[in-house]
Amino acid sequence: MYALEISSLQKTYDNGHQALQGIDLTVNAGDFFALLGPNGAGKSTAIGIICSLVNSSGGEIKIFGKDLQQQRSSCKLDIGLVPQEINFNAFETPMNILVTQAGYYGVRKPVAQHRAEKYLKLLDLWEKRDQPARQMSGGMKRRLMIARALVHEPKLLILDEPTAGVDIEIRRSMWEFLEKINQAGTTIILTTHYLEEAETLCRNVAIIDQGRIVEQGLVSELLSRSMVQSFILDLKEPALKPPELSDYRVVKCDDKRLEIEVVIGRSMNDLFKQLQQQGFEVTSMRNKSNRLEEFFLRLVSKSDAA
Amino acid sequence: MTTSNETMNYTEQAEVPSVALVNWIAFKTLVTKEIRRFMRIWVQTIVPPAVSAVLYMVIFGKLIGERIGVMDGYSYIDFVVPGIIMMAVITNSYSNSVSSFFSAKFQHHIEELLIAPVHNWVILAGFVAGGVCRGLCVGALVAAVSLFFTRISVENPLITIAVVVLTSTLFAIGGVINSVFAKSFDDISIVPNFVLTPLTYLGGIFYSIKLLPDFWFNVSLFNPVLYMVNGFRHGILGSSDFPLWWSFLVIVVFILILAAIALHLMNKGVGIKS
C-alpha cells in the first residue's frame, strides 16, 4: 500500500515559472521518506499541492489509494502538515490552537481537548498551554506546529523543514519524537536542508531539482553509490600548512583538524603512511556524517550543468 | 520531549466522521474562534461603536434634534435611533469579517482551514457568522445605550430581528470579498471609508428621503442601504419610506449575489492559493 502516489504532477505559476515538470513519486505506507532539493527546486510546491494549498496544473495524486481530486475531504483527513513558515495565530494560546485545529477535522471538543493535552505534554509545551503563542521561543513554536499537525491523528505526516532554526539539542529530541511517531505507524515525509537529518532518520529519499525528480531510492543504496567518503582527522600538533597527499583530497578545517576525502575501497594505510612521513600525528578520526550531502551536491551540480 | 511508545499510540482513534459531521463541527469551531477573537479585543471591537453611537445621539438626537422637531411623525431622536443602530451593525459586521479574514491571510493561518476537510461554503459561513455575531453584539449595546436618550419600543420584533440579521449577513459577506482581494491593510480600509461610509450616511439614517428634491430622491433609490435602514425602522417604529417587502427583496438579492461571488472566488483560490 502506498501512502502517497504522485504521477506526472505539474505546476506552472501565473508568471510562467514551471515549478514542477511532471514528477512521479511513490511513498510506502509506514515509510520515513526524505524529499530533498535545493531552494526553488519544487519541494514546497509539491507539498502545497498535496495539502491543497496550491492548485496543480496537471497530474494525479493518490493518498492511501484515494484520488485527491475525487475524494479531497477524505484525503485531507489522512494528512497532517507542518509547514515551513510559522503560520498559527500568534495571539491564540497553544491549547486553543490545537483544539481549534482538531475541530476543523471534525474532532469533537472533549476529544480535541484530551488530544491537545496529550500532544502538548509529549512535546513539552504543557506548561505554556495558556500563554499567547507569540511569547514562545522559536523552538517551542516549531514543536507547537508539530503538535497541531498531529492533533487529528493523521496517517501521513508531512514536515517541511521542521527543524529550521532550532538548536541542536531540541533538534535531536525532535528527531527522537518523530522516530517514535513513525514507529507507531505514521508515514512521514520530510523535507530538510540538514542532510544529516535525512541520513539519520529516513529510509527512502527522493531528490528533486528544477522541478524534476533526479534520484529516488533507499538512502543506504544511494550512499553506497557515492564514490567517496570524508573523514575528519584531529591532529596532536597544530599544522602550519596542510599535508601534501597523493591520491587524497585534503582540506584544512583549522590548525588541528583536517578533512580528507577517500575514494571508497581505497586503502587507508597509505593515507596514514603519508601523514606519518610528513610528521603529522593523528589523535582521533571520525566519519564525516554528511555523506548524503556530498552525494546530493554532486547530483545537483550535475543537474545544473546538464 | 516524552517519547515512550505507549503514549504515541493513537488510543482515541474514533470512527471516521461523515463529511456532514466534519463540516458541522468545523463550522461551530470557526464561529467559536471568531467570537473569541472579537471578544478578546473588546476594547477595540465593541466599545468604540458604542461611544460613537452615544456621540451621535447626544449631538444629533438631543442638541440638534430638539431644534429639528418632528421627522416623519416621530421625535428626531426616535427617528435616528434605528438608523444609528443599523449603521453600527453594518460597519461592525463588515469590519469583523474583513479584518479577521485578512489577518488570517496575512499571518497565513488561513492555511489551517485550507488543508482541513472543510468545504469553502463552510469557511465562508463561519467568517460571516462571526461578523453577524459582532454586528448583533454591537447593535444590542447601541440599542441599550439609546435607552438613556429615549424609550424605544419595538413594534415588530420579528421584522426587526430578520432585517438586522440579514443586513449584517450581507455586509459580512462583503467583508470577506474585500479581504479576498486585499493585499495590504490599506486595501481593507478603502471600501469602508470610500464606499460604506457614504452609503450609510446617505442611506436615510439622519433624514427621511421624502425631504430630498426629486433628483436626489431618485438617486437615493439606488442606495441599497436605504432599504435596510428603512426596513429596520419599520420593525422598530412601525412605518418607513417604502413597503417592507422592498427591503427584504433588496437584502436577499444582494446576499445571494455576493455569496455566489464569494464562493466562486474561494473555489478558484483567488487571494488564498497559488
HADDOCK unambig.tbl for C-alpha pairs under 7 A between the chains (distance, minus, plus):
assign (segid A and resid 51 and name CA) (segid B and resid 115 and name CA) 5.56 0.50 0.50
assign (segid A and resid 52 and name CA) (segid B and resid 114 and name CA) 6.76 0.50 0.50
assign (segid A and resid 52 and name CA) (segid B and resid 115 and name CA) 5.82 0.50 0.50
assign (segid A and resid 53 and name CA) (segid B and resid 114 and name CA) 6.44 0.50 0.50
assign (segid A and resid 53 and name CA) (segid B and resid 115 and name CA) 6.62 0.50 0.50
assign (segid A and resid 53 and name CA) (segid B and resid 273 and name CA) 5.66 0.50 0.50
assign (segid A and resid 54 and name CA) (segid B and resid 273 and name CA) 5.40 0.50 0.50
assign (segid A and resid 54 and name CA) (segid B and resid 274 and name CA) 4.99 0.50 0.50
assign (segid A and resid 55 and name CA) (segid B and resid 273 and name CA) 6.96 0.50 0.50
assign (segid A and resid 55 and name CA) (segid B and resid 274 and name CA) 6.33 0.50 0.50
assign (segid A and resid 73 and name CA) (segid B and resid 117 and name CA) 4.41 0.50 0.50
assign (segid A and resid 76 and name CA) (segid B and resid 115 and name CA) 6.61 0.50 0.50
assign (segid A and resid 76 and name CA) (segid B and resid 116 and name CA) 5.92 0.50 0.50
assign (segid A and resid 76 and name CA) (segid B and resid 117 and name CA) 5.38 0.50 0.50
assign (segid A and resid 77 and name CA) (segid B and resid 117 and name CA) 6.24 0.50 0.50
assign (segid A and resid 87 and name CA) (segid B and resid 107 and name CA) 6.06 0.50 0.50
assign (segid A and resid 87 and name CA) (segid B and resid 108 and name CA) 5.13 0.50 0.50
assign (segid A and resid 87 and name CA) (segid B and resid 109 and name CA) 4.98 0.50 0.50
assign (segid A and resid 88 and name CA) (segid B and resid 109 and name CA) 5.02 0.50 0.50
assign (segid A and resid 89 and name CA) (segid B and resid 107 and name CA) 6.93 0.50 0.50
assign (segid A and resid 89 and name CA) (segid B and resid 109 and name CA) 6.08 0.50 0.50
assign (segid A and resid 100 and name CA) (segid B and resid 29 and name CA) 6.02 0.50 0.50
assign (segid A and resid 101 and name CA) (segid B and resid 112 and name CA) 6.78 0.50 0.50
assign (segid A and resid 103 and name CA) (segid B and resid 25 and name CA) 5.93 0.50 0.50
assign (segid A and resid 103 and name CA) (segid B and resid 26 and name CA) 5.20 0.50 0.50
assign (segid A and resid 103 and name CA) (segid B and resid 29 and name CA) 5.56 0.50 0.50
assign (segid A and resid 104 and name CA) (segid B and resid 25 and name CA) 6.94 0.50 0.50
assign (segid A and resid 104 and name CA) (segid B and resid 26 and name CA) 4.23 0.50 0.50
assign (segid A and resid 104 and name CA) (segid B and resid 29 and name CA) 6.78 0.50 0.50
assign (segid A and resid 104 and name CA) (segid B and resid 113 and name CA) 6.74 0.50 0.50
assign (segid A and resid 104 and name CA) (segid B and resid 116 and name CA) 5.99 0.50 0.50
assign (segid A and resid 104 and name CA) (segid B and resid 118 and name CA) 6.75 0.50 0.50
assign (segid A and resid 105 and name CA) (segid B and resid 22 and name CA) 6.05 0.50 0.50
assign (segid A and resid 105 and name CA) (segid B and resid 26 and name CA) 6.66 0.50 0.50
assign (segid A and resid 105 and name CA) (segid B and resid 116 and name CA) 5.91 0.50 0.50
assign (segid A and resid 105 and name CA) (segid B and resid 117 and name CA) 6.15 0.50 0.50
assign (segid A and resid 106 and name CA) (segid B and resid 17 and name CA) 6.83 0.50 0.50
assign (segid A and resid 106 and name CA) (segid B and resid 21 and name CA) 6.55 0.50 0.50
assign (segid A and resid 106 and name CA) (segid B and resid 22 and name CA) 3.84 0.50 0.50
assign (segid A and resid 106 and name CA) (segid B and resid 23 and name CA) 6.77 0.50 0.50
assign (segid A and resid 106 and name CA) (segid B and resid 25 and name CA) 5.21 0.50 0.50
assign (segid A and resid 106 and name CA) (segid B and resid 26 and name CA) 5.89 0.50 0.50
assign (segid A and resid 108 and name CA) (segid B and resid 25 and name CA) 6.90 0.50 0.50
assign (segid A and resid 122 and name CA) (segid B and resid 1 and name CA) 5.66 0.50 0.50
assign (segid A and resid 122 and name CA) (segid B and resid 2 and name CA) 4.75 0.50 0.50
assign (segid A and resid 122 and name CA) (segid B and resid 3 and name CA) 6.82 0.50 0.50
assign (segid A and resid 123 and name CA) (segid B and resid 1 and name CA) 5.00 0.50 0.50
assign (segid A and resid 123 and name CA) (segid B and resid 2 and name CA) 6.63 0.50 0.50
assign (segid A and resid 124 and name CA) (segid B and resid 1 and name CA) 5.36 0.50 0.50
assign (segid A and resid 173 and name CA) (segid B and resid 1 and name CA) 6.34 0.50 0.50
assign (segid A and resid 177 and name CA) (segid B and resid 3 and name CA) 5.59 0.50 0.50
assign (segid A and resid 180 and name CA) (segid B and resid 3 and name CA) 6.44 0.50 0.50
assign (segid A and resid 180 and name CA) (segid B and resid 5 and name CA) 6.47 0.50 0.50
assign (segid A and resid 180 and name CA) (segid B and resid 8 and name CA) 6.97 0.50 0.50
assign (segid A and resid 181 and name CA) (segid B and resid 8 and name CA) 6.21 0.50 0.50
assign (segid A and resid 184 and name CA) (segid B and resid 8 and name CA) 6.32 0.50 0.50
assign (segid A and resid 184 and name CA) (segid B and resid 9 and name CA) 6.05 0.50 0.50
